[in-house]
Each structure stands twice: as C-alpha cells, then as structure tokens.
Amino acid sequence: MKIAIIDLGTNTFNLLVIGWDNNAAHKIHSSKISVRLGDGGFAEKRIQDVAFNRGLMAFSEHMQQAR
C-alpha cells in the first residue's frame, strides 16, 4: 500500500509518500515547494491572488508526483 500526505503550510507545501508492506513503512518520495502564502497580504489577513495561484500550482504539482 502507498500513502501520500500533503502538508499545506503558510510558507511551504510538503509532500511525503510512503510505502507500507510487511508491517513496515518506508519513504518513497518527499518534496517541498515554496508558496509564501502570506506575501503581500499578511497585514490585511488575506491571501493575495498571486500567492493563491502559487499554492494551487504547488498543490497540482504534488498531486502529479503522488500519482
């Protein structure tokens, strides 16, 4: 069995893919993509469109890698 975990943070989106067999887990893949969601909008407490699009692109890339 394979399991993918995506951690969506403010600065980076992280992907970890593990394999699970014989009652043991082993790392298959891990990667980090910088998204900087707070850039330009931190004071207003909102995510700017440019940062939002970086997040969408990073999530899409992680999904492709996980598949």
Protein Blocks (a to p, Z undefined) as FASTA:
>chain_A
ZZddddddfkbccddddddeehiacdfbdcdddfklmgoplmnopacfklmmmmmmmmmm
mmmmmZZ
